[in-house]
Amino acid sequence: MTKEYHYHLELRWRNLSKTTYQITSPKTQEYNCFAWAAGENDRHWEHDPPDYYYWPENVPNEATLDAYIQAYQTIGYQPCDSEKLESNYEKIAIYVDNDKIPTHAARQLPNGKWTSKLGWLEDIEHELEGLEGDKYGTVTQILKRFKP
């Protein structure tokens, strides 16, 4: 990708320019950030979903941090206090806006960086703070599970 293209990402996520990141996939509409954080690239995870989106059974259909934590608990994640890399764990970071509504999720990579799906755009490898700001809010919850 060109520097010019990166500039367009940095206009949407202003903190990206202050951190290290790289684009790791082409644009796609096949999945969203919540699915990508769960390790899926073939569907959307969305509370109160239309028929073509996925939401785990027995999890409240609501836009709350608690509901998103419960959704990830269905695949083995539990809340934790640190985003630091732990060799035996996989981690997810949930971003929320000022109203505490989940806006984004990222998954930690084995190198300690994070991977995110940016809406209908590309996936990127990034630092957590690179996506904090007006668009996604702040990282409010880290979840972890033993590596399968």
C-alpha positions as CSV (number, residue, x, y, z in Angstrom):
1,M,0.0,0.0,0.0
2,T,1.1,3.5,-0.7
3,K,1.9,6.1,1.9
4,E,-1.0,8.1,0.5
5,Y,-3.3,5.2,1.4
6,H,-1.9,4.9,4.9
7,Y,-2.7,8.6,5.3
8,H,-6.4,7.9,4.7
9,L,-6.4,5.3,7.5
10,E,-4.6,7.8,9.7
11,L,-7.3,10.4,9.1
12,R,-9.9,7.9,10.5
13,W,-7.7,6.6,13.3
14,R,-5.5,9.6,14.2
15,N,-3.4,7.7,16.7
16,L,-2.2,5.3,14.1
17,S,0.4,7.8,12.9
18,K,1.9,7.9,16.4
19,T,2.4,4.2,16.5
20,T,3.8,1.3,14.4
21,Y,1.3,-0.5,12.2
22,Q,1.0,-2.3,8.9
23,I,-1.8,-3.4,6.6
24,T,-2.0,-7.2,6.5
25,S,-4.9,-8.0,4.2
26,P,-7.0,-6.6,1.4
27,K,-10.4,-5.1,2.0
28,T,-13.3,-7.5,2.6
29,Q,-16.9,-7.5,3.8
30,E,-16.8,-11.2,4.7
31,Y,-16.3,-10.6,8.5
32,N,-16.1,-7.8,11.1
33,C,-13.7,-7.0,13.9
34,F,-15.7,-8.9,16.5
35,A,-15.5,-12.1,14.5
36,W,-11.8,-11.5,13.6
37,A,-10.9,-11.1,17.2
38,A,-12.6,-14.5,17.8
39,G,-10.4,-16.0,15.1
40,E,-13.1,-16.2,12.4
41,N,-13.0,-14.7,8.9
42,D,-16.2,-16.0,7.4
43,R,-19.1,-14.2,9.2
44,H,-20.0,-11.2,11.3
45,W,-20.5,-11.3,15.0
46,E,-23.1,-8.7,16.0
47,H,-25.5,-8.3,18.9
48,D,-29.2,-8.3,17.9
49,P,-28.1,-9.7,14.5
50,P,-30.1,-9.9,11.3
51,D,-30.4,-13.5,10.0
52,Y,-27.0,-13.4,8.2
53,Y,-25.0,-12.3,11.2
54,Y,-24.0,-14.5,14.2
55,W,-24.4,-14.0,17.9
56,P,-23.9,-16.8,20.4
57,E,-27.0,-18.5,21.9
58,N,-28.0,-17.6,25.4
59,V,-26.0,-14.3,25.3
60,P,-28.1,-11.1,25.7
61,N,-28.8,-9.4,22.4
62,E,-27.6,-6.0,23.6
63,A,-24.8,-3.5,22.9
64,T,-23.2,-3.7,26.3
65,L,-19.7,-4.6,27.4
66,D,-21.1,-7.3,29.6
67,A,-22.9,-9.0,26.6
68,Y,-19.7,-8.9,24.5
69,I,-17.7,-10.4,27.3
70,Q,-20.3,-13.2,27.6
71,A,-20.1,-13.7,23.8
72,Y,-16.4,-14.3,24.0
73,Q,-16.8,-16.5,27.1
74,T,-18.7,-18.9,24.9
75,I,-15.4,-19.7,23.2
76,G,-13.3,-19.8,26.3
77,Y,-12.2,-16.3,27.0
78,Q,-12.2,-14.8,30.5
79,P,-11.6,-11.3,31.8
80,C,-8.1,-10.4,32.8
81,D,-6.2,-7.3,33.9
82,S,-3.2,-7.1,31.5
83,E,-2.6,-6.7,27.8
84,K,0.9,-8.0,28.2
85,L,1.9,-11.0,26.1
86,E,1.6,-14.3,28.0
87,S,3.0,-17.3,26.1
88,N,0.3,-19.7,27.1
89,Y,-2.7,-17.4,26.3
90,E,-4.5,-15.8,23.5
91,K,-6.0,-12.3,24.3
92,I,-8.7,-10.0,23.0
93,A,-9.1,-6.3,23.7
94,I,-12.5,-4.7,23.6
95,Y,-12.8,-1.0,22.8
96,V,-15.8,1.0,24.1
97,D,-17.1,4.5,23.4
98,N,-18.0,7.2,26.0
99,D,-21.3,5.5,26.5
100,K,-19.5,2.2,27.3
101,I,-20.9,0.6,24.1
102,P,-18.5,-1.9,22.4
103,T,-17.2,-0.4,19.2
104,H,-14.2,-2.7,18.3
105,A,-12.2,-5.8,19.2
106,A,-8.6,-6.7,18.5
107,R,-6.8,-10.0,18.9
108,Q,-3.2,-10.3,20.2
109,L,-0.6,-11.9,17.9
110,P,2.2,-14.2,19.1
111,N,4.6,-11.2,18.6
112,G,2.7,-9.1,21.2
113,K,1.2,-6.8,18.6
114,W,-2.5,-6.8,17.9
115,T,-4.6,-7.5,14.8
116,S,-7.8,-5.8,13.8
117,K,-10.3,-5.7,11.1
118,L,-11.1,-2.0,10.3
119,G,-14.8,-2.0,9.4
120,W,-15.2,-2.8,5.7
121,L,-11.5,-2.0,5.2
122,E,-8.3,-4.1,5.7
123,D,-6.9,-6.0,8.6
124,I,-3.9,-4.3,10.3
125,E,-1.2,-5.3,12.7
126,H,-1.0,-2.5,15.3
127,E,-0.4,-1.3,18.9
128,L,-3.5,-1.1,21.0
129,E,-3.3,2.7,21.5
130,G,-3.1,3.2,17.7
131,L,-6.9,2.7,17.4
132,E,-8.0,4.5,20.5
133,G,-9.7,7.9,20.0
134,D,-12.9,9.3,18.6
135,K,-13.8,6.4,16.3
136,Y,-13.4,3.4,18.6
137,G,-13.0,5.0,22.1
138,T,-10.6,3.2,24.5
139,V,-9.6,-0.3,25.4
140,T,-11.7,-1.1,28.4
141,Q,-11.5,-4.9,28.8
142,I,-8.9,-7.5,28.1
143,L,-9.9,-11.2,27.8
144,K,-7.7,-14.2,27.7
145,R,-7.9,-18.0,27.2
146,F,-5.5,-20.8,27.2
147,K,-4.1,-21.4,23.7
148,P,-5.9,-24.4,22.1
